[in-house]
Amino acid sequence: MRQVKTGLLFMLCLFLTAGLQANNDDGWVSLFNGKDLSGWKKLNGKAEYHIEGDAIVGVSQLNTPNTFLTTEKYYTDFILEVEVKVHPLLNSGIQIRSNSMKEYRDGRVHGYQVEIDPSKRAYSGGIYDEARRGWLYPLADNPRGREAFKGGQWNKYHIEAVGNELRVWVNGVNTANLVDDMTAKGFICLQVHSIGNKEQAGTEVRWRNIRIKTDNLEADRWDMDPSTKEINLVANTLTDYEKRKGWRLLWDGKSSDGWIGAKLDHFPKKGWTMKDGVLTVESSGGAESRNGGDIITEKQYSDFELKVEFKITEGANSGIKYFVDPELNKKEGSAIGPEFQILDDKKHPDAKKGVSGNRTVGSLYDLITAKNLSVPSRGKPFNGIGKWNRAHIIAKDGHVEHWLNGYKVVEYERGTQMWKALVAYSKYQKWPSFGEKPQGHILLQDHGDEVHFRSIKIREL
């Protein structure tokens, strides 16, 4: 009898052990052994990292650049989970698919960063491109995401990097859905941000329960929140999400289909080129519509969302116009319609004309000055000359918004008394009912300067 009991106990132990191994053998690997920083190395700055209990602690330090504790191993596709707690005065981040190469800014760590932001801006869970392109997915248009991070508490991050898809959840809230193809492989970093004043010195950020999974990912991927928009930065493409939402390419990336000259019945035979997925208006000495001339969509639009990526050369001037009526101006110069200004604010003289900067990049040209309405304490989010910038125009029931690189910069109502007053004191006062057409063409402007366009897409509302 005793032997039977012993045998049953032995079998039970085997069963429990097998079950425990099955539970642990789920593909997750801890990146921190709880004892030392084996498998990690420090790059760039001189901030301190040490271990307290079950956490890695980063301590800020004056007069040093951003500091990164990086994995020695590189990763491609993965799901990463980590808990974070940060001092309210300290910004931080989790780098993914990041790199450090001698030929790139003497080894500067660069790549995707999932933000840790306890400030009033509250962009925790957004995606920033460290030392490269800046903000890719700010949370200006995700108010629920901005509320997910809890100050003074441990916060759980769930980060998915699968193919071109980068998705983030903070405390179970989907904060960012980005599609981007710039970097497919890199290390993971825990960042201690550089600081600028003494009261921030010695502030801490803590990470614990850091684990990663690199195989059989589909079972552990989470469903996107339908209310959290997807931003697609893969040039001239539409994701399944975009197609479901009704987006379509307004330029196919290779031909002039759907576009004609604003004052022609065909596409201009000179002045515009299409190469390697980029539509370029050529330089012709800065004269307005004197070379190839403006181009417009063959179709007219009423309520819509329009997205355009643009890249300007030094001193350049151009614009994206909407509700355009090509019949208004048959003489020299550009066709008429409200304009999202594209300009080198520093080098082009038009930036100093108009009223209070209402001819600068992102502005409603000659009417409303572009300002950072999403984060008023911060400047206008222009990525710079020679870099791609994102214009986003929303027009719905008379309400119009300009967005620049994910930040709202202009907002107004067409046809109101305020609108009429703005027009009356602008260069458009001679055009009856300017900007009040129920529908019109989309226009890309030839202002005689070299400017590049791509990823032109529209959604009718």
N, C-alpha and C positions, 0 to 999 in steps of 0.2 A: 504493500500500500504506500509505504514511504517512497519507494522507488517510482511509483506512478506519479505521486505528487511532485517529486523532484523533476521527473520528465516533463510534466505539464508546466512547471515553473520555468524550466529551461526553454521550452517551446514558446511560452509567453514572452520571455525576454528576447528571444530571437525575433518574434513578431514585432515587438515594440521598437527594437533596434532597427529593424528593416524599415518600419514606418518612419522613424526619426530620420534615417538616412534619405528616404524618399523626399521628406519635407525639406531637408537641407540641400538635396541635390536638384535644385530648381534652376540652376544656371546663374544665380546671383553670386558675385564675388565682392568681398569687402576690400576697399582701397586703403583702409587704415587699420593696422593690426592692434591698435589700442596701447602700444608700448613705446614705439619710436616712429621716426619718419622714413623708415625703409621704403624704397620705391618712389620717393619724392625728392625733388631738388629745388633750390631757390634760385630765381632769376631776376635780373634787372635792378631792383631796389634793395634797401638794407633794413626794411621792417623785419621785426622778429616773429618767428613762429616757434611755439613750444606746445607741450602736451599737458593738459590738466584733466585728470580723470579719464573720461571717455571721449574727450574733445580735442581737436586741433585748434589752437588759439593763435590768431594773428594780432599783433600789436602795432599800431601806427607810430610813425616816427617822423619828425620834422626834417626838412631838407633832404629828402630822398624821393626818387620817382616811384611810380607804382611798382609794387613788389608782388611777385608771383611764386607760389609754391606749386610746382608742376609735377605731374606724374612722369616717371621716366618712360613709361609705355605710351604708345600712340594708339588711338582708337578711330575706327571708321563709323560703323553703325552700332548704336548702343541705346540703352535706357539707363539713365543715371538718377539715383535718388540720394538726397542729402538733407539734413536738417541744419538750419542756420539761425544764429542769434547774434545781433549786432547792436553796438552802441548807437544811440540816436544821432550822434554827430558824425558818424563815420559811414562813408559810402563804400561799397564793396561789390564783388561779383564772382561768378563761377564761370571760368573760361572753358569752352568746349571746342574741339577741333581747332586748337590754336597751335601756333608754331613760333620758333625762334631760330632765325637764320642769320649768319654773319652778313650776307649780302642785302638783307632787309633791315635798314636802319640800325646796323651794327648789333644785331641780335635782339632787337626790341620784340617783346612778345606781342603777337597780333592774332586776331581771330575773333570768333563769336564769343560774346560775353552775355550770360544771363544775369540781369541786374539785381543787386541787393541795395535798395534805396529807401531808407527810413525817413527821408525828408518829406516835406509837405507835397512835393511833386508826386511822390508815391508811384514810381515806375518799377517797383520790384516785380520781377518776372518778365520784363521787357527784354528785347534782344538788341545789344549794342555791338558794333564791330570795332573792337579795340585797336587803336593805332592804325586804322585803315579807312573805313567809310563812315564811321560815326553811327548814329541811330538808324537801325533797320526796322525795328518794330517798337516804337515808343507807345506808351499806353494812353495817349491823348484821346483816342477814340474807343477806349475800353474802361468805362467807369467802374464796372463790377470788378475787373481785374485789379484796379488801383486800390480797392478795399480789401484785397485778399491777405496782404501781408500785415502781421500784427506786431507792432513795436514792443520791444522789451520781452518778447516771447520767442520760443523755438518755433520756427516756420519750416514746413516740409516742402521741398522742391522735388518735382517729378519732371525730368527733362528727357525728351525723345529726340534722337538724331538718327533718322532712318532715310537713306537716300538723300534727296533734296529737301526733305521735310524736317523742320526744326520746330518742336512744339514744347510748350512749358505750362506747368500747373504749379500754383502756389497754394498750399493748404487745400488742395482739391479743386481750386478754381482755375479754369483755363485762361491764362493770361496772354499767351502769344502763339500764333500759328504762322510761321514763316516758311516760304519756299525759296531756296537760294542755292546756287550751284558753284559758288566761288571756291569753297574749301571742303574736301571730302574726308580729310584725315588730319588728326592732330592730337596733342596731349590735352589733359584736363588740368586746370589751374584753380587754386584758391587765391583770390586777390586781396591784398591790403592796399587801398587807394592812397595816393599821395595826399598830404594835408597841407593847409596853408596858414594855420594859426595855432598858437600855443594851446588853446583850450581843447583842441582835438588830439594833442599829443598824448600817447598812452592809451587811447581808446581802443577797444577790442572788437573783433569779430570771431565767432566760434562756429566750427563745423563738427558734426558728429553723424554717426550712422551713414557713412558714405559707402554706397555700394553701386555696382554696375553690372549690367547684363549685356552680353554681346551676341548671343545666339538665340534662335527660336524666339524672336522678339514679339511676334504678332499677338501671342496670348497675353502679353503683359502691356500692350499698348492701350491707351485710353482713348475714348471717343472724344472728338472735338466738340466743344460747346458751339451749337449753331449761332449763338449770339456773339461769339468771338471771331472777328473777321480774319480772313487769311490774306496775307500780303505775299504776292508772287513777284520775285525779282529775277526770275529766269526770263531772259529777253525774248520778246515776241511769242510768248506761249500763253496758253490758258490751262489752268488746272481743272480737274473735275469739279472742284468746289466752285470755281468761277463760272463754269458752264452751267451748273445748276442754278446759280444766282442770276443768270441771264447776260453775263458778260460776253462780248465778242470782240475780235480784233478789228480795229478800224483801219489798220495798215497791216498787210500780211507779211511784212519783213523783206519783200523782194520785188514787188511790182507796184505799178501806179493804180491798180484796180481800186475803184471807188473814189478817186480823187481827180480833180481837174483844176486848171488855173482859175483864179477868182474872176478874171476878166477874159477867159477863154472858154472854148467848148471842148478842150482837150487838156491833157497834162502838158506843162511847159516842156519845150524841147531843149531848153538849156537852164542852167542856174540851180538845178536840183539833181542830186545823185543818190543812188541806192547801192550800197556795198556792205557785205558782211552783216546784214541785219540792221543797218543804220541808214536812216534817211537824213540827208545833209543838204541844207541850203548853203550855196557857195558864197564866198566873199566877192563883192564887186565894188568895194570902196565906200560902203556905208550908205549908199543911196537907197531910199525907200521904194521897194517894188519896181526897180529899174532894170533888173536882170531877168531872172525867171519869173518874178512876180509871186504874189501870194498863191497858195493852193488851198482849196476848200473841198469838203466832202460833197459828193454828188447828192447825197441825201440830206434832208433837213431834220432837225431834232427839236423837241419841246422840253419835256422833263427828262433829265439824264444824269448819269455820273460819267465823267470822262477822266481817264488816267493817261498821262504822257510822261515819259522820261526824257529829259533834255540835258545837253551838255554844251556849255558855251565856251568860246575862245576868248582870249583877253580883249577887252574893250567892246564886246559884241552886244548887239541889240536885236531882239526878236519878240515874238509874242504868240500866245494862243488865244484866238478870239472865238466867240460863240454867239448864237442868235444873230449871225451875220446876214445882212442883206446886200448882196453884191450889186444891186441896182442903185444903191444910195450914192455911190461915188464911181462914176464912169471915167473920171479924169485921172490925172497922175496921183500917185500915192496909194495907200493901202485901202482895202475894203473896210467897211464900217461895222463895228460890233463891240460889245464889251470885251475887254482884253485882260488876260492874265499876263502881266508883264514879265518878260525874260530879258535880263540886263546884267551887265557887269557894273554893279553899283559904284565901284571904286574908280573905274577907268572911263566909263562912258559919260559924257556931259549931260545927258538927259536925266541922270539921277538927281542933279541939282536944280532941275527945272520943275514946273508944276507947283504944287502947294504941299509943303511939309513932307516931302519924300513920296508923293503919290505916283511917282513914275519909276520906283525901284522894283527890284525883282519880287514877284509874288503879288504885287499890288494890283488893284483894279485900276488900270492905267488912267491917270489924270483925274481920278475920282476918289479913291480910298487907299490910304497908305497901308501896306502890309506890315503887321506886327504879330508877335507871338501871342495869340489869344488863348492858346492851350495852357501855356506856362508864362504868364505875363512878366514874371521876374527875370525871364531869360530872353536873350536876343533872338533875332530872326534866324531860323534854322536853314541857312544856305550852306551846301556842302563845299562850294568853292568852284573856281574856274578849272576847267579840264576834268571835272568829276561829274558823274551822273547825279542829277537831281530829279525828284519826283513831284510833278504837278498833279493835283487832284481837284477837279471842279465838280460841284454838286449843284444842280438846278432843279428845284421842285416847287411847284405852285407859287412861283414868284420869289421864293427864298433861294439865295445863291451863296455858296461858300467856296473860298479858295483854301486849299491845303498845300503846304510845301514840306516835303520830306516827313510827312506824318503829323504835322502840326497845323492847326487851323490858323490862318493869317488874315483872312478877310471874310466878312459876313454882311449881307445886306438884303434888302427887299426891293425888288423891281416895281416900278410903277407907283410908288408911294410919293407923298409930298416931299419927304426927305430926298428921295431919289431924284425927283424933278429939280429940286434945289441944287443938288450936286451937279447935275447936268447943265443947269443954267449958268454955272460959274466955271464950266470946263470948255475945252476946245470942241466939244460935241454939241454946243448949244444951237448951232445952225442946222442940226439934223432933227427934224420933227419926230417926236416919240422915240428918241434914241433908246435902244436897249429894251424896248417894250414889245417887240414882236413876239407873238405866241410861239413861233418856231423859227429856226434859221440854220445856217450851215456852221460847221466847225472849220476854223481857219488856222493854218500855220503861216507865219509871216516871213516874208523876204524883206529884211531891212538892210540888205547889202553886206551883212556880216556872216561869217561862218558859224553855224549853229547845227547841232546834231540832235536827232529825235529817234526814239525807238519805243517799243512796248506801248503803242497807242491803242487803247481799248475803251470800249463804251458799253454802258448798260442803260437801256431805256427804262424809265420809271413809270 
